[in-house]
Amino acid sequence: MSTSPAGEASGFVAIDLGATSGRVMLGVVDGRRVELVECGRFPNGPVSDERGELRWDVRALWRGILDGLRSAGDVARERGVEIRGIGVDSWAVDYGLLDGAGELVANPHCYRDARTDGVADEVYRQISFADHYAVNGLQHLPFTTEFQLVAGGSASDDDWARVEKLLLIPDLVAYWLTGRQVAEVTNASTTGLLDARTRDWSADLLDRLAAARPGLAGLRGRLPELVEPGAAVGHLLPAVREATGLGDVLVLAVASHDTASAVAAAPLGASAAYISSGTWSLVGLELPAPVLTEASRAANFTNELGLDGTVRYLRNVMGLWVLDECVRAWAAADGAPVDLPGLLAAAEAEPGGRCLVDVDGDEFLAPGDMPRRVSDAVARLGVELHLDTVSTRPALVRVILDSLAAASARAISEASALAGVVVDAVHVVGGGSQNELLCRLTAEATGLPVIAGPVEATALGNVLVQARAVGVVSGDLTALRDVVRASARLRRYAPAPQN
């Protein structure tokens, strides 16, 4: 691969939006390494509207983004670095609806809102899950974009006639930055409306959905043009330049599903599995083509699109959401922050393997009172751990992490069998790669070495796609991962020796 000459650094801004927070990172690409500098962080989370529905306050996110871009410009100027590009990634499936004037009709719904309860079953009675899977290759999730649209979308039925365009969250931000409306394929592949083989909107599914649901007639015309990662979206609008102090900076499409960016920066070998570990754990393999077999559908594996024509063949595991919600509940009960490192150390001292709960159970999807829900799940297994007291919080944490490691191990084993790939290692990227106990338990559960890192995989993947798009680095996906290895601290966890 090639990179810019040593000493000639270029800057790229990664806007990374997560379900609990957003941040703006400046990536400085110098020689064969990337240095990431956090320039802004702001809270995020669903908020209840006047009807009790969960929505995203995207205008608050936008204010945080502008502040972060302003700070990134200041940092770049201090370091003598030219900002060459901006890219946006976020969580999947949620979207905003724009009217004819390009204005947001309403704040987007959060995928955890209950309005999609039972909707998937209604849709499958008209267009079977098997028919869906043969085209979009997606696992069943009750909150996929398609089901949100059937449930009413981000606007009332009366508002649908006013809608001109549907933009997924990163595409909405890119529109506000540039004025151009596009859909980047890695995130679009999570909508249920894309053909996993052609990487284009599925005319067949869209026509059948419109026939079954006349209220969604005209949906195809409301979907924007698709672009691949690395495509130029447009330059910053004058109002954005004024608000941020930035110049005529190019906004580039990246692998805008945050997991797609994270997997792009996972330093995978040819036969390695990955776990993108955060609020969700996305567990699977990188493949050259989708797996659309009946066995794959029955196992509920998904085929989401990745960088450079790849497919992310994976299953959603509930992830650290369950632990995070417990910690949040305990902090509220204590009136003080929880000592998470101390809690994890105490959990490591607990006996392992006493019980495993199904962390993917629907009862863990919504926020609120998570310790009680985990305790109830343990009780249903007939195990007496008395998890409702402060002194036994480590035992509950150990149950959660044991269960999460076991769920990831099952997903890797099934993916290996379904795709015909013999897995020889597991790469854990994202925030969960810092959880040493979870990484160790995952190595034990899989019987495979676990390589943890990079922590900031999503931002790294975002930056590297931009850098390659403008010629600061070059090469294929393997070459980009060589830059990741040179830029990140990786840690290896060996599986326990077999007796």
C-alpha positions as CSV (number, residue, x, y, z in Angstrom):
1,M,0.0,0.0,0.0
2,S,1.1,3.6,-0.2
3,T,0.5,6.5,2.2
4,S,1.3,10.2,2.2
5,P,5.0,10.9,2.8
6,A,6.3,10.9,6.4
7,G,5.8,14.4,7.9
8,E,2.9,15.3,5.7
9,A,-0.1,14.6,7.8
10,S,-3.7,14.9,6.7
11,G,-6.8,15.3,8.9
12,F,-10.1,13.5,8.6
13,V,-13.1,14.0,10.9
14,A,-15.2,11.0,11.9
15,I,-18.7,11.8,13.3
16,D,-19.6,8.7,15.2
17,L,-23.1,8.5,16.6
18,G,-24.1,5.8,19.0
19,A,-27.2,5.0,20.9
20,T,-25.9,6.4,24.2
21,S,-23.5,9.1,23.0
22,G,-22.1,10.8,20.0
23,R,-18.6,12.1,19.4
24,V,-16.4,13.8,16.8
25,M,-13.0,12.5,16.3
26,L,-10.1,14.0,14.3
27,G,-8.0,11.3,12.6
28,V,-4.5,12.5,11.8
29,V,-3.0,10.2,9.1
30,D,0.8,10.5,9.1
31,G,2.9,7.9,7.3
32,R,1.5,4.4,8.1
33,R,-0.3,5.3,11.2
34,V,-3.5,7.0,12.3
35,E,-3.8,9.1,15.5
36,L,-7.3,9.7,16.8
37,V,-8.1,12.9,18.8
38,E,-11.5,13.2,20.5
39,C,-12.8,16.7,19.7
40,G,-16.3,16.5,21.1
41,R,-18.6,14.1,23.0
42,F,-22.2,14.6,23.7
43,P,-25.0,12.5,25.3
44,N,-27.6,10.6,23.3
45,G,-30.5,8.4,24.2
46,P,-34.2,8.0,23.4
47,V,-36.6,10.5,24.9
48,S,-40.3,10.1,25.4
49,D,-42.6,12.5,23.5
50,E,-46.0,13.7,24.6
51,R,-47.5,10.4,23.6
52,G,-44.9,8.3,25.4
53,E,-43.2,7.2,22.2
54,L,-39.4,6.9,22.2
55,R,-37.7,9.2,19.7
56,W,-34.2,10.6,19.0
57,D,-33.5,14.3,19.6
58,V,-31.6,14.6,16.4
59,R,-31.4,18.4,16.7
60,A,-29.5,18.1,19.9
61,L,-27.2,15.7,18.2
62,W,-26.7,18.2,15.4
63,R,-25.7,20.9,17.9
64,G,-23.2,18.5,19.4
65,I,-21.9,17.7,15.9
66,L,-21.4,21.4,15.1
67,D,-19.5,22.0,18.3
68,G,-17.3,19.0,17.7
69,L,-16.5,20.1,14.1
70,R,-15.6,23.6,15.4
71,S,-13.3,22.0,18.0
72,A,-11.8,19.6,15.3
73,G,-11.0,22.7,13.2
74,D,-9.3,24.3,16.1
75,V,-7.2,21.2,16.9
76,A,-6.2,20.8,13.2
77,R,-5.1,24.4,13.0
78,E,-3.0,24.1,16.2
79,R,-1.3,21.0,14.7
80,G,-0.9,22.4,11.2
81,V,-3.0,19.7,9.7
82,E,-5.4,20.2,6.8
83,I,-8.8,18.6,7.2
84,R,-9.4,16.7,3.9
85,G,-12.7,15.1,4.7
86,I,-15.6,14.4,7.0
87,G,-17.5,11.1,7.3
88,V,-20.6,10.1,9.4
89,D,-21.5,6.7,10.9
90,S,-24.3,5.7,13.3
91,W,-26.5,2.9,14.5
92,A,-28.8,1.3,11.9
93,V,-32.5,1.0,10.9
94,D,-33.7,4.4,12.3
95,Y,-34.5,7.2,9.9
96,G,-36.0,10.7,9.4
97,L,-38.7,11.7,7.0
98,L,-38.3,14.9,5.0
99,D,-41.1,17.0,3.5
100,G,-40.9,18.8,0.1
101,A,-39.0,21.7,1.6
102,G,-36.4,19.3,3.0
103,E,-37.5,19.8,6.5
104,L,-37.8,17.0,9.1
105,V,-41.4,16.0,9.6
106,A,-40.8,14.8,13.2
107,N,-38.0,13.5,15.3
108,P,-37.1,9.9,14.3
109,H,-38.5,7.1,16.4
110,C,-36.1,5.0,18.3
111,Y,-35.9,1.3,17.4
112,R,-36.7,0.4,21.0
113,D,-40.1,2.0,20.9
114,A,-42.9,-0.5,21.4
115,R,-44.9,0.6,18.3
116,T,-43.4,-2.2,16.2
117,D,-44.6,-5.0,18.6
118,G,-46.3,-7.6,16.5
119,V,-45.8,-5.8,13.2
120,A,-43.3,-8.3,11.8
121,D,-45.8,-11.1,12.2
122,E,-48.4,-9.1,10.3
123,V,-46.0,-8.4,7.5
124,Y,-44.9,-12.1,7.3
125,R,-48.5,-13.2,6.9
126,Q,-48.5,-11.2,3.6
127,I,-44.8,-11.6,2.6
128,S,-43.2,-14.6,4.3
129,F,-40.0,-14.4,6.3
130,A,-38.6,-16.9,3.8
131,D,-39.5,-14.7,0.9
132,H,-37.9,-11.7,2.6
133,Y,-34.7,-13.6,3.5
134,A,-34.2,-14.9,-0.1
135,V,-33.8,-11.2,-1.1
136,N,-32.5,-9.2,1.8
137,G,-30.8,-11.9,3.7
138,L,-31.7,-10.3,7.1
139,Q,-32.2,-11.9,10.4
140,H,-35.6,-11.4,12.0
141,L,-35.5,-8.3,14.2
142,P,-38.8,-6.7,15.3
143,F,-37.6,-3.2,14.6
144,T,-36.1,-3.3,11.1
145,T,-36.8,-0.2,9.1
146,E,-39.5,-2.0,7.0
147,F,-41.5,-2.9,10.1
148,Q,-41.1,0.7,11.5
149,L,-42.6,2.0,8.2
150,V,-45.5,-0.4,8.5
151,A,-46.0,0.7,12.1
152,G,-46.3,4.3,10.9
153,G,-42.7,5.5,10.5
154,S,-41.7,8.8,12.0
155,A,-44.9,10.6,11.0
156,S,-48.6,10.0,11.4
157,D,-50.5,8.5,8.5
158,D,-51.7,12.0,7.6
159,D,-48.2,13.2,7.3
160,W,-47.0,10.4,4.9
161,A,-48.4,12.3,1.9
162,R,-46.1,15.2,2.8
163,V,-43.0,13.0,2.8
164,E,-40.5,13.4,0.0
165,K,-37.5,11.4,1.2
166,L,-36.5,8.9,3.8
167,L,-33.0,9.3,5.2
168,L,-31.2,7.0,7.6
169,I,-29.6,8.7,10.5
170,P,-26.0,9.1,9.0
171,D,-27.5,10.1,5.7
172,L,-29.7,12.7,7.4
173,V,-26.6,14.3,9.0
174,A,-24.7,14.2,5.7
175,Y,-27.7,16.0,4.1
176,W,-27.6,18.7,6.8
177,L,-23.9,19.1,6.1
178,T,-24.1,19.2,2.3
179,G,-27.6,19.6,1.1
180,R,-27.4,16.3,-0.8
181,Q,-29.7,13.3,-0.1
182,V,-28.2,9.9,-0.6
183,A,-28.2,6.5,1.1
184,E,-25.0,4.7,1.8
185,V,-25.3,0.9,1.2
186,T,-23.9,-0.6,4.4
187,N,-26.6,1.1,6.5
188,A,-29.2,0.8,3.8
189,S,-28.7,-3.0,3.9
190,T,-30.2,-3.1,7.4
191,T,-33.6,-1.6,6.2
192,G,-35.0,-4.9,4.8
193,L,-35.6,-3.1,1.5
194,L,-32.2,-3.9,-0.2
195,D,-31.2,-6.9,-2.3
196,A,-28.1,-8.4,-0.6
197,R,-26.8,-9.8,-3.9
198,T,-27.2,-6.7,-6.1
199,R,-26.5,-4.0,-3.4
200,D,-29.5,-2.1,-4.7
201,W,-33.0,-1.4,-3.6
202,S,-35.2,-4.5,-4.2
203,A,-38.0,-3.5,-6.7
204,D,-39.7,-6.9,-5.9
205,L,-39.9,-6.4,-2.2
206,L,-40.9,-2.8,-2.5
207,D,-43.7,-3.6,-5.0
208,R,-45.0,-6.5,-2.8
209,L,-44.9,-4.3,0.3
210,A,-46.8,-1.5,-1.5
211,A,-49.4,-4.0,-2.7
212,A,-49.8,-5.5,0.8
213,R,-49.7,-2.1,2.5
214,P,-51.3,0.5,0.2
215,G,-50.4,3.2,2.7
216,L,-46.8,2.7,1.7
217,A,-47.5,3.3,-2.0
218,G,-44.8,5.4,-3.5
219,L,-42.1,4.3,-1.0
220,R,-39.7,3.5,-3.8
221,G,-39.7,7.2,-4.9
222,R,-39.0,8.3,-1.4
223,L,-35.8,6.3,-1.1
224,P,-32.7,8.1,-2.1
225,E,-29.9,7.2,-4.5
226,L,-27.5,4.6,-3.2
227,V,-23.8,5.2,-2.9
228,E,-20.9,3.0,-1.8
229,P,-18.3,3.8,0.9
230,G,-15.7,6.3,-0.4
231,A,-18.2,8.2,-2.6
232,A,-18.1,12.0,-2.5
233,V,-21.4,13.3,-1.0
234,G,-20.6,17.0,-1.3
235,H,-18.9,20.0,0.2
236,L,-20.0,21.7,3.4
237,L,-22.8,24.1,3.0
238,P,-21.9,27.8,3.6
239,A,-24.0,27.9,6.8
240,V,-22.1,24.9,8.2
241,R,-18.8,26.5,7.3
242,E,-19.8,29.7,9.1
243,A,-21.0,27.7,12.2
244,T,-17.9,25.6,12.4
245,G,-15.1,27.8,11.1
246,L,-14.2,25.1,8.6
247,G,-13.5,25.7,4.9
248,D,-14.7,24.0,1.7
249,V,-14.3,20.5,3.2
250,L,-15.5,17.4,1.3
251,V,-18.1,15.1,3.0
252,L,-17.5,11.5,2.1
253,A,-19.7,8.5,2.4
254,V,-18.0,6.0,4.7
255,A,-19.2,2.5,5.8
256,S,-21.9,4.5,7.6
257,H,-23.3,1.6,9.7
258,D,-21.1,1.9,12.7
259,T,-20.6,-1.9,12.7
260,A,-19.5,-1.8,9.1
261,S,-16.8,0.8,10.0
262,A,-15.8,-1.2,13.0
263,V,-15.4,-4.4,11.0
264,A,-13.4,-2.6,8.3
265,A,-10.9,-1.7,11.1
266,A,-10.9,-5.2,12.7
267,P,-7.5,-6.6,11.9
268,L,-9.0,-9.9,10.7
269,G,-7.1,-12.8,9.3
270,A,-8.7,-14.9,6.5
271,S,-10.4,-17.3,8.9
272,A,-11.2,-15.1,11.9
273,A,-14.5,-14.2,13.4
274,Y,-15.3,-10.8,14.9
275,I,-17.3,-9.4,17.7
276,S,-18.1,-5.7,17.5
277,S,-18.7,-5.3,21.2
278,G,-20.7,-2.4,22.6
279,T,-24.4,-1.8,23.4
280,W,-24.9,-4.6,21.0
281,S,-22.5,-7.5,20.2
282,L,-22.4,-8.1,16.4
283,V,-20.9,-11.5,16.1
284,G,-19.9,-13.1,12.8
285,L,-17.7,-13.5,9.8
286,E,-16.7,-11.4,6.8
287,L,-17.6,-13.1,3.6
288,P,-17.4,-12.4,-0.2
289,A,-21.0,-13.2,-0.8
290,P,-24.3,-13.6,1.2
291,V,-25.4,-16.9,2.6
292,L,-29.1,-17.1,1.8
293,T,-29.8,-20.8,2.6
294,E,-32.9,-22.0,4.5
295,A,-30.5,-23.2,7.2
296,S,-29.1,-19.7,7.5
297,R,-32.5,-18.2,7.8
298,A,-33.6,-20.8,10.4
299,A,-30.6,-19.9,12.4
300,N,-31.5,-16.2,12.2
301,F,-28.2,-15.0,10.7
302,T,-28.1,-11.7,8.8
303,N,-26.2,-10.6,5.7
304,E,-25.4,-7.0,6.0
305,L,-23.2,-5.3,3.4
306,G,-19.6,-4.2,4.2
307,L,-16.7,-2.4,2.7
308,D,-15.3,-3.3,-0.8
309,G,-18.1,-5.6,-1.7
310,T,-17.9,-7.8,1.4
311,V,-20.8,-9.2,3.4
312,R,-21.0,-9.0,7.2
313,Y,-22.5,-12.4,8.1
314,L,-23.6,-12.1,11.7
315,R,-26.1,-12.3,14.4
316,N,-27.1,-9.6,16.8
317,V,-26.4,-10.5,20.5
318,M,-27.8,-8.2,23.1
319,G,-24.3,-7.1,24.1
320,L,-23.2,-4.9,27.0
321,W,-26.7,-3.2,27.0
322,V,-27.8,-5.5,29.8
323,L,-24.8,-4.7,32.0
324,D,-24.9,-1.0,31.2
325,E,-28.6,-0.8,32.2
326,C,-27.9,-2.6,35.5
327,V,-25.0,-0.2,36.2
328,R,-27.3,2.7,35.4
329,A,-30.0,1.4,37.7
330,W,-27.6,0.8,40.6
331,A,-26.1,4.3,40.2
332,A,-29.6,5.7,40.4
333,A,-30.4,3.6,43.5
334,D,-27.1,4.6,45.2
335,G,-27.2,8.2,44.2
336,A,-23.6,7.9,43.1
337,P,-21.6,6.4,40.2
338,V,-20.8,2.7,40.3
339,D,-17.2,1.7,40.6
340,L,-17.3,-0.5,37.4
341,P,-13.7,-1.6,37.5
342,G,-14.1,-2.7,41.1
343,L,-17.4,-4.4,40.3
344,L,-15.8,-6.3,37.4
345,A,-12.9,-7.4,39.6
346,A,-15.3,-8.7,42.1
347,A,-17.3,-10.5,39.4
348,E,-14.1,-12.2,38.2
349,A,-13.7,-13.7,41.7
350,E,-17.2,-15.2,41.5
351,P,-17.7,-18.8,40.5
352,G,-18.4,-19.0,36.8
353,G,-20.9,-21.1,34.9
354,R,-23.5,-21.3,37.6
355,C,-26.2,-20.4,35.2
356,L,-26.7,-18.9,31.8
357,V,-29.6,-16.7,30.9
358,D,-30.8,-15.9,27.3
359,V,-29.4,-12.4,27.0
360,D,-31.2,-12.1,23.6
361,G,-34.6,-12.5,25.3
362,D,-37.2,-9.9,24.4
363,E,-37.5,-9.0,28.1
364,F,-34.1,-7.4,28.0
365,L,-34.7,-5.1,25.0
366,A,-36.4,-2.1,26.7
367,P,-34.7,0.1,29.2
368,G,-35.5,0.2,32.9
369,D,-35.2,-2.1,36.0
370,M,-32.7,-4.4,34.3
371,P,-31.3,-5.9,37.6
372,R,-34.8,-7.2,38.5
373,R,-35.3,-8.6,35.0
374,V,-32.0,-10.5,35.1
375,S,-32.8,-11.8,38.6
376,D,-36.2,-13.0,37.4
377,A,-34.5,-14.8,34.5
378,V,-32.1,-16.5,36.9
379,A,-35.0,-17.5,39.2
380,R,-36.9,-19.1,36.3
381,L,-33.9,-21.4,35.8
382,G,-34.3,-22.5,39.4
383,V,-31.0,-21.1,40.5
384,E,-30.9,-19.3,43.9
385,L,-28.4,-16.5,43.8
386,H,-30.3,-13.8,45.7
387,L,-29.4,-11.2,43.2
388,D,-31.5,-8.4,44.7
389,T,-28.9,-7.0,47.2
390,V,-25.9,-4.7,46.8
391,S,-23.6,-7.4,48.2
392,T,-24.4,-9.8,45.4
393,R,-24.1,-7.4,42.4
394,P,-20.9,-9.1,41.4
395,A,-22.7,-12.4,41.1
396,L,-25.3,-10.8,38.8
397,V,-22.5,-9.3,36.7
398,R,-20.8,-12.7,36.4
399,V,-24.1,-14.2,35.2
400,I,-24.4,-11.5,32.5
401,L,-20.9,-11.8,31.2
402,D,-20.9,-15.6,31.3
403,S,-24.1,-15.5,29.4
404,L,-22.9,-13.0,26.9
405,A,-19.7,-15.0,26.2
406,A,-21.7,-18.2,25.7
407,A,-24.1,-16.4,23.3
408,S,-21.1,-15.1,21.3
409,A,-19.5,-18.6,21.2
410,R,-22.8,-20.1,19.9
411,A,-23.1,-17.5,17.2
412,I,-19.5,-18.1,16.1
413,S,-19.9,-21.8,16.0
414,E,-23.1,-21.6,14.0
415,A,-21.7,-19.0,11.6
416,S,-18.7,-21.3,11.0
417,A,-20.9,-24.2,10.1
418,L,-23.4,-22.3,8.0
419,A,-20.7,-20.5,5.9
420,G,-18.3,-23.4,5.7
421,V,-15.4,-21.5,7.3
422,V,-13.1,-23.0,9.9
423,V,-12.6,-20.2,12.5
424,D,-9.1,-19.9,14.0
425,A,-9.4,-16.7,16.1
426,V,-11.8,-14.1,17.4
427,H,-11.3,-10.4,17.1
428,V,-13.1,-8.2,19.6
429,V,-13.3,-4.5,18.6
430,G,-15.1,-1.6,20.1
431,G,-15.7,-0.6,23.7
432,G,-16.2,-4.1,24.9
433,S,-12.6,-5.0,23.9
434,Q,-11.6,-3.1,27.1
435,N,-13.6,-5.5,29.3
436,E,-10.8,-8.0,30.2
437,L,-13.1,-10.4,32.0
438,L,-15.5,-10.6,29.0
439,C,-12.6,-11.1,26.6
440,R,-11.2,-13.9,28.8
441,L,-14.6,-15.6,29.2
442,T,-15.1,-15.4,25.4
443,A,-11.8,-17.1,24.8
444,E,-12.8,-19.8,27.3
445,A,-16.3,-20.2,25.8
446,T,-15.1,-20.4,22.2
447,G,-11.9,-22.3,22.8
448,L,-10.2,-19.8,20.5
449,P,-7.6,-17.0,21.0
450,V,-9.3,-13.6,21.4
451,I,-7.5,-10.6,20.0
452,A,-8.9,-7.5,21.6
453,G,-8.7,-4.1,19.9
454,P,-8.8,-1.5,18.6
455,V,-11.1,0.1,21.0
456,E,-11.8,2.9,18.5
457,A,-12.4,0.6,15.6
458,T,-15.5,2.5,14.3
459,A,-13.6,5.9,14.1
460,L,-10.6,4.2,12.6
461,G,-12.6,2.5,9.9
462,N,-14.4,5.8,9.2
463,V,-11.2,7.7,8.9
464,L,-9.4,5.1,6.7
465,V,-12.2,5.0,4.2
466,Q,-12.0,8.8,3.8
467,A,-8.2,8.7,3.6
468,R,-8.3,6.1,0.8
469,A,-11.0,8.0,-1.0
470,V,-8.9,11.1,-1.4
471,G,-5.6,9.2,-2.1
472,V,-3.8,9.8,1.2
473,V,-3.6,6.0,1.6
474,S,-4.2,3.3,-1.0
475,G,-4.7,-0.4,-1.2
476,D,-7.3,-3.0,-0.5
477,L,-9.0,-3.9,2.8
478,T,-6.0,-6.0,3.9
479,A,-3.8,-3.0,3.4
480,L,-6.1,-0.8,5.4
481,R,-6.0,-3.3,8.2
482,D,-2.2,-3.1,8.1
483,V,-2.5,0.5,9.1
484,V,-4.9,-0.4,11.9
485,R,-2.3,-2.9,13.3
486,A,0.3,-0.1,13.2
487,S,-2.1,2.3,14.9
488,A,-3.7,0.4,17.7
489,R,-2.7,-1.6,20.8
490,L,-4.0,-5.1,20.5
491,R,-4.2,-7.6,23.4
492,R,-4.3,-11.4,23.1
493,Y,-6.3,-13.8,25.4
494,A,-5.5,-17.4,25.1
495,P,-8.2,-20.0,25.7
496,A,-7.9,-22.2,28.8
497,P,-5.8,-25.3,28.2
498,Q,-7.9,-28.4,27.5
499,N,-7.6,-31.1,30.2
